[in-house]
Every structure is written in C-alpha cells, then in structure tokens.
Amino acid sequence: MERASALRLAGVAVLLGVAIDVVAPFLIYPRLVEPQPHLVYTLIDLLLLIGMLGARALTARATGPLGLAGFVLAILGVLLVRTSSAEVFGEASYMIASAIWSIGMVVWAVDLLRARVLRLAAGFWIAALVVGLVGLALKDHGPIAHMAKMTFLLGFAVVGVQLFKTRGDPA
C-alpha cells in the first residue's frame, strides 16, 4: 500500500472515531447494556490511536525528540485508559490515565507547533488540557469537562482531515 493511501485510511479511521464519540452518548449508549459500551469505548480509542499513528508518520521528519516523547507518552496514556478498569492506580486510574494521555498530546503538540505542522490540532490539544484543568480546579464534571473532551476531539478531527488530504508525496 502506498504511504499516501495508508495516511488517508488513518484519516478516515480517526474521523470515524471522532464521529462515533460525538454521537454515541445520544444514539448508541442508551441502547446498550453493560459491558457493551466498553466495546464502543475500545473501538473509539482504537480509531483515535490509528489517527495518532498516522499523524506521527506524517510529521515524524519535522518533529524532534520532544515530539517523539510526547507521542510515546500519549500512546501509554491510551493503553492505560483502556486498562483503567483494572484500577492499577486505585480508584483514580481512569483520571490518571486520561491525564497521561492528555499531557502526552500536549508535549507532542508543543513540538508540532515548533515544527509548524498540524498547528491547529496542536492548539486544540493544548486548549483541551487547559479547559480540563479549569474544570478540575472548579470541580466541574459536567459542562466544562464536556467542553474539554470536545476540544480534544476537534484536534483529532483536524488531524483526520489533514491525513485524508494527503497526496502521493515521497515517504
């Protein structure tokens, strides 16, 4: 498979993941019983992860060690989110795992901004962390937390569009 085709497929995957994550609370989760929603969460995170892999492939040459470190930390965060039900970090496992994912995305985003690639996505990921921290400080688990999640997803949507627009450039 050509590099551009693989990147475009990664773009489709991440856009599908974002779309499912946005509509699932209204159209999917109300129709499911435990443990079925967890299968949907896993599918969403898998699709976002494919988008992350595509974004890394697209930007690896432009970014440096900081970007790689952030990417690896973000991947670790995704894996910890998916295993948070094991409560490796106690009752706060999901919160810790999602914080690791978000911090990893921000570290990667800083290097994306430095390299002048995927800047809009990077801005959304940084904004998502800031909004999330405001929500945490205000002990808000409702509207502000939802706004942080949607901002995070907007970053992924931007990546999806960029990946989908990839043409047959050299590897």
VEXMI-964820 format. One record per residue (C-alpha): x, y, z; residue in three letters. Coordinates in nm, 3 decimals. Layout:
N
+---------+---------+---------+---------+
|      px |      py |      pz | residuo |
+---------+---------+---------+---------+
|       X |       Y |       Z |     ALA |
...
+---------+---------+---------+---------+
This chain:
171
+---------+---------+---------+---------+
|      px |      py |      pz | residuo |
+---------+---------+---------+---------+
|   0.000 |   0.000 |   0.000 |     MET |
|   0.129 |   0.345 |  -0.084 |     GLU |
|   0.217 |   0.579 |   0.201 |     ARG |
|  -0.047 |   0.833 |   0.096 |     ALA |
|  -0.317 |   0.564 |   0.089 |     SER |
|  -0.223 |   0.444 |   0.438 |     ALA |
|  -0.231 |   0.800 |   0.571 |     LEU |
|  -0.570 |   0.863 |   0.407 |     ARG |
|  -0.709 |   0.545 |   0.566 |     LEU |
|  -0.575 |   0.664 |   0.902 |     ALA |
|  -0.759 |   0.990 |   0.839 |     GLY |
|  -1.084 |   0.807 |   0.772 |     VAL |
|  -1.033 |   0.596 |   1.085 |     ALA |
|  -0.976 |   0.893 |   1.314 |     VAL |
|  -1.271 |   1.085 |   1.167 |     LEU |
|  -1.490 |   0.780 |   1.223 |     LEU |
|  -1.365 |   0.756 |   1.582 |     GLY |
|  -1.446 |   1.123 |   1.643 |     VAL |
|  -1.792 |   1.085 |   1.488 |     ALA |
|  -1.874 |   0.780 |   1.699 |     ILE |
|  -1.751 |   0.953 |   2.016 |     ASP |
|  -1.970 |   1.257 |   1.943 |     VAL |
|  -2.293 |   1.069 |   1.861 |     VAL |
|  -2.258 |   0.768 |   2.092 |     ALA |
|  -2.399 |   0.936 |   2.407 |     PRO |
|  -2.718 |   1.019 |   2.217 |     PHE |
|  -2.763 |   0.733 |   1.971 |     LEU |
|  -2.558 |   0.433 |   2.084 |     ILE |
|  -2.506 |   0.416 |   2.461 |     TYR |
|  -2.876 |   0.447 |   2.556 |     PRO |
|  -2.943 |   0.125 |   2.361 |     ARG |
|  -2.663 |  -0.079 |   2.519 |     LEU |
|  -2.626 |  -0.268 |   2.845 |     VAL |
|  -2.303 |  -0.340 |   3.033 |     GLU |
|  -2.043 |  -0.435 |   2.919 |     PRO |
|  -2.132 |  -0.337 |   2.561 |     GLN |
|  -2.049 |   0.034 |   2.600 |     PRO |
|  -1.692 |  -0.067 |   2.680 |     HIS |
|  -1.664 |  -0.226 |   2.337 |     LEU |
|  -1.764 |   0.107 |   2.184 |     VAL |
|  -1.509 |   0.292 |   2.402 |     TYR |
|  -1.242 |   0.048 |   2.285 |     THR |
|  -1.339 |   0.095 |   1.920 |     LEU |
|  -1.326 |   0.475 |   1.957 |     ILE |
|  -0.983 |   0.466 |   2.121 |     ASP |
|  -0.853 |   0.222 |   1.858 |     LEU |
|  -0.966 |   0.456 |   1.580 |     LEU |
|  -0.811 |   0.758 |   1.755 |     LEU |
|  -0.492 |   0.557 |   1.804 |     LEU |
|  -0.478 |   0.481 |   1.430 |     ILE |
|  -0.509 |   0.855 |   1.371 |     GLY |
|  -0.225 |   0.920 |   1.615 |     MET |
|  -0.008 |   0.670 |   1.429 |     LEU |
|  -0.094 |   0.840 |   1.101 |     GLY |
|  -0.018 |   1.184 |   1.243 |     ALA |
|   0.316 |   1.061 |   1.373 |     ARG |
|   0.400 |   0.911 |   1.033 |     ALA |
|   0.303 |   1.238 |   0.865 |     LEU |
|   0.510 |   1.459 |   1.099 |     THR |
|   0.800 |   1.237 |   1.215 |     ALA |
|   1.059 |   1.409 |   0.996 |     ARG |
|   0.959 |   1.758 |   1.106 |     ALA |
|   0.938 |   1.690 |   1.478 |     THR |
|   1.219 |   1.605 |   1.716 |     GLY |
|   1.280 |   1.407 |   2.032 |     PRO |
|   1.024 |   1.612 |   2.226 |     LEU |
|   0.753 |   1.518 |   1.976 |     GLY |
|   0.851 |   1.152 |   1.993 |     LEU |
|   0.848 |   1.160 |   2.374 |     ALA |
|   0.503 |   1.321 |   2.376 |     GLY |
|   0.374 |   1.070 |   2.120 |     PHE |
|   0.503 |   0.775 |   2.326 |     VAL |
|   0.355 |   0.922 |   2.645 |     LEU |
|   0.021 |   0.972 |   2.466 |     ALA |
|   0.025 |   0.609 |   2.344 |     ILE |
|   0.096 |   0.497 |   2.701 |     LEU |
|  -0.199 |   0.710 |   2.812 |     GLY |
|  -0.433 |   0.542 |   2.561 |     VAL |
|  -0.323 |   0.199 |   2.681 |     LEU |
|  -0.370 |   0.299 |   3.045 |     LEU |
|  -0.716 |   0.440 |   2.969 |     VAL |
|  -0.818 |   0.109 |   2.814 |     ARG |
|  -0.688 |  -0.085 |   3.116 |     THR |
|  -0.808 |   0.160 |   3.381 |     SER |
|  -1.085 |  -0.076 |   3.492 |     SER |
|  -0.808 |  -0.290 |   3.646 |     ALA |
|  -0.753 |   0.007 |   3.881 |     GLU |
|  -0.374 |  -0.017 |   3.864 |     VAL |
|  -0.360 |   0.331 |   4.022 |     PHE |
|  -0.657 |   0.274 |   4.251 |     GLY |
|  -0.995 |   0.438 |   4.209 |     GLU |
|  -0.840 |   0.731 |   4.023 |     ALA |
|  -0.692 |   0.507 |   3.749 |     SER |
|  -0.907 |   0.647 |   3.468 |     TYR |
|  -0.837 |   1.008 |   3.568 |     MET |
|  -0.464 |   0.942 |   3.591 |     ILE |
|  -0.460 |   0.754 |   3.260 |     ALA |
|  -0.653 |   1.023 |   3.076 |     SER |
|  -0.423 |   1.288 |   3.226 |     ALA |
|  -0.119 |   1.097 |   3.096 |     ILE |
|  -0.281 |   1.078 |   2.751 |     TRP |
|  -0.362 |   1.449 |   2.754 |     SER |
|  -0.018 |   1.552 |   2.881 |     ILE |
|   0.146 |   1.336 |   2.616 |     GLY |
|  -0.065 |   1.503 |   2.348 |     MET |
|   0.036 |   1.847 |   2.479 |     VAL |
|   0.407 |   1.760 |   2.483 |     VAL |
|   0.372 |   1.634 |   2.125 |     TRP |
|   0.168 |   1.943 |   2.036 |     ALA |
|   0.442 |   2.176 |   2.158 |     VAL |
|   0.684 |   2.011 |   1.916 |     ASP |
|   0.424 |   2.017 |   1.638 |     LEU |
|   0.393 |   2.393 |   1.690 |     LEU |
|   0.771 |   2.432 |   1.688 |     ARG |
|   0.791 |   2.234 |   1.363 |     ALA |
|   0.496 |   2.430 |   1.217 |     ARG |
|   0.295 |   2.118 |   1.132 |     VAL |
|  -0.058 |   2.025 |   1.241 |     LEU |
|  -0.068 |   2.354 |   1.428 |     ARG |
|  -0.446 |   2.375 |   1.455 |     LEU |
|  -0.469 |   2.024 |   1.601 |     ALA |
|  -0.184 |   2.107 |   1.840 |     ALA |
|  -0.367 |   2.420 |   1.953 |     GLY |
|  -0.685 |   2.222 |   2.020 |     PHE |
|  -0.495 |   1.961 |   2.226 |     TRP |
|  -0.327 |   2.230 |   2.435 |     ILE |
|  -0.660 |   2.412 |   2.480 |     ALA |
|  -0.826 |   2.084 |   2.585 |     ALA |
|  -0.575 |   2.039 |   2.866 |     LEU |
|  -0.620 |   2.397 |   2.982 |     VAL |
|  -1.001 |   2.365 |   2.979 |     VAL |
|  -0.974 |   2.031 |   3.159 |     GLY |
|  -0.753 |   2.181 |   3.428 |     LEU |
|  -1.001 |   2.467 |   3.476 |     VAL |
|  -1.278 |   2.210 |   3.514 |     GLY |
|  -1.069 |   2.015 |   3.764 |     LEU |
|  -0.997 |   2.329 |   3.965 |     ALA |
|  -1.368 |   2.414 |   3.968 |     LEU |
|  -1.459 |   2.051 |   4.047 |     LYS |
|  -1.677 |   2.052 |   3.737 |     ASP |
|  -1.757 |   1.711 |   3.592 |     HIS |
|  -2.029 |   1.843 |   3.359 |     GLY |
|  -2.019 |   2.123 |   3.101 |     PRO |
|  -1.652 |   2.218 |   3.137 |     ILE |
|  -1.538 |   1.855 |   3.124 |     ALA |
|  -1.755 |   1.805 |   2.815 |     HIS |
|  -1.604 |   2.114 |   2.654 |     MET |
|  -1.252 |   1.979 |   2.724 |     ALA |
|  -1.346 |   1.646 |   2.562 |     LYS |
|  -1.494 |   1.816 |   2.255 |     MET |
|  -1.186 |   2.037 |   2.219 |     THR |
|  -0.964 |   1.727 |   2.240 |     PHE |
|  -1.178 |   1.561 |   1.972 |     LEU |
|  -1.157 |   1.869 |   1.749 |     LEU |
|  -0.780 |   1.822 |   1.745 |     GLY |
|  -0.832 |   1.466 |   1.623 |     PHE |
|  -1.084 |   1.581 |   1.362 |     ALA |
|  -0.831 |   1.829 |   1.225 |     VAL |
|  -0.572 |   1.550 |   1.206 |     VAL |
|  -0.825 |   1.331 |   1.026 |     GLY |
|  -0.889 |   1.595 |   0.763 |     VAL |
|  -0.516 |   1.658 |   0.715 |     GLN |
|  -0.445 |   1.287 |   0.682 |     LEU |
|  -0.733 |   1.242 |   0.440 |     PHE |
|  -0.599 |   1.527 |   0.223 |     LYS |
|  -0.258 |   1.358 |   0.195 |     THR |
|  -0.147 |   1.310 |  -0.162 |     ARG |
|   0.125 |   1.091 |  -0.307 |     GLY |
|   0.420 |   1.276 |  -0.162 |     ASP |
|   0.751 |   1.091 |  -0.107 |     PRO |
|   0.798 |   0.884 |   0.211 |     ALA |
+---------+---------+---------+---------+
